[in-house]
Amino acid sequence: MGWTERLEFATPDGAFSIGPTGRIHFDGAYVLGPDGDRVGPRGQTSLRRARIGVEGRLFHDFEYAFRWNFAGYPSERTGLSRLSLAYVGLEPFRFIAGAIKPRFTLEDSQSSNNILFLERAAAARAASSLAGGSARYAAGVEAGAERVFGAAYLTGGDANVSGDERQRGAQVRLAGTPLHAGGAVLHIGASLSWVFTPSLSGGRRAVDIDERPELRPGTERLLDTGALPARGARTEGVELGFSQGRFWAQGEYHRILVDRPGGLPRAQFDGWYAQAAYVLTGRPRAWRGSRGAWDRPRPVAGLDPRAGAFGAVEVGLRYSRLDLDHRDVRGGRQGIWTAGANWYPADDLRLTLQYQIGEAVPEGEDRTLRFQAIGLRLQTIF
């Protein structure tokens, strides 16, 4: 028996193993502008994620993972981040069950360690949260190869939301790279999700969609449909991405449809985003068939300024929109520009600085709020 480089304790034949795993994201935010006080505090810090646990193998062909999110302790309730068991003995298929985060949208298929900015685009978050998101009870199958990825899940409730355990839904995603040669990668994909049985809210089946302004510490949920009585709901999404050398770009469009009872018209919401980045130093992002998404930039060597080794540096830009207004539903709408830079002095360390300019019409209001925000993250993973 012995320790591998990734702090994994394994049997000599590799049939069984266990090792620590975790991610810690410490965020800071400063909101300013004429309506900044309505959006969030002038300055606040928070532990966005503190997911600590173990992962490993059983009998060669099974992989397990357990992670608990300690973010918010001691003032807020902590919660389960992941508890899963997967069978991987039939490549390229991966059969998985537990409390997981389904690889549904393009951004959801990228780890929170690898996304371009502090938060995923609001449109992608809203679409994935309907029947997916972190710690979602689910069972499904994933299959990834060099140029294609597919996944399908049956989902239940959120492990950390009381009263959500009776929700039933499904998610399907298919993505691939019709062009993957000469250093160029063209990615296309589509996703569908359904909520067959919405969760209970106040004794009735309902769907509630809400979002923050793509920044977490202390910010308000400006967009919120409230608990919409619902017989069911679904989402439809398309995704497009491209990378060439040090350049990378991706975008998604999502539509959310909520079927309401009592002869009420169907509620329809939508949103999209487009983002691009350029890696100044280090290895650029690479497309991973196992996720159907791009990985993070990586340093070529350790940090050594005297030798000209500064790690990986990336700059990026994004515009996103989300509209939760439709007929009698006034959930609000927002549009946000985000520019930022990521520095990876080592593969397990990241420092992010971003600046936002946004406009939002909060739920039930007609007045447009205008704000700017500065965000900062210190990230470490193991």
Stockholm file with secondary structure:
# STOCKHOLM 1.0

chainA/1-382         MGWTERLEFATPDGAFSIGPTGRIHFDGAYVLGPDGDRVGPRGQTSLRRARIGVEGRLFHDFEYAFRWNFAGYPSERTGLSRLSLAYVGLEPFRFIAGAIKPRFTLEDSQSSNNILFLERAAAARAASSLAGGSARYAAGVEAGAERVFGAAYLTGGDANVSGDERQRGAQVRLAGTPLHAGGAVLHIGASLSWVFTPSLSGGRRAVDIDERPELRPGTERLLDTGALPARGARTEGVELGFSQGRFWAQGEYHRILVDRPGGLPRAQFDGWYAQAAYVLTGRPRAWRGSRGAWDRPRPVAGLDPRAGAFGAVEVGLRYSRLDLDHRDVRGGRQGIWTAGANWYPADDLRLTLQYQIGEAVPEGEDRTLRFQAIGLRLQTIF
#=GR chainA/1-382 SS CEECTTSCEECTTSSCEEEEEEEEEEEEEEEESTTHHHHSCSSEEEEEEEEEEEEEEETTTEEEEEEEECTTTTTSCCEEEEEEEEEEEETTEEEEEEEECCCCSTTTTSCTTTCSSSSCCHHHHHHHHTTCSTTEEEEEEEEECSSEEEEEEEEEEETTSTTCTTCEEEEEEEEEEEEEETTEEEEEEEEEEEEEECEEETTEEEECCEECSSCCTTCCCCEECCCEECSEEEEEEEEEEEEETTEEEEEEEEEEEEECSTTCCCEEEEEEEEEEEEEEESBCCCEETTTTEECCCBCSSCCBGGGTBCCEEEEEEEEEEEEEEETTEEEEEEEEEEEEEEEEEETTEEEEEEEEEEEEECTTCCSCEEEEEEEEEEEEEC
#=GC SS_cons         CEECTTSCEECTTSSCEEEEEEEEEEEEEEEESTTHHHHSCSSEEEEEEEEEEEEEEETTTEEEEEEEECTTTTTSCCEEEEEEEEEEEETTEEEEEEEECCCCSTTTTSCTTTCSSSSCCHHHHHHHHTTCSTTEEEEEEEEECSSEEEEEEEEEEETTSTTCTTCEEEEEEEEEEEEEETTEEEEEEEEEEEEEECEEETTEEEECCEECSSCCTTCCCCEECCCEECSEEEEEEEEEEEEETTEEEEEEEEEEEEECSTTCCCEEEEEEEEEEEEEEESBCCCEETTTTEECCCBCSSCCBGGGTBCCEEEEEEEEEEEEEEETTEEEEEEEEEEEEEEEEEETTEEEEEEEEEEEEECTTCCSCEEEEEEEEEEEEEC
//
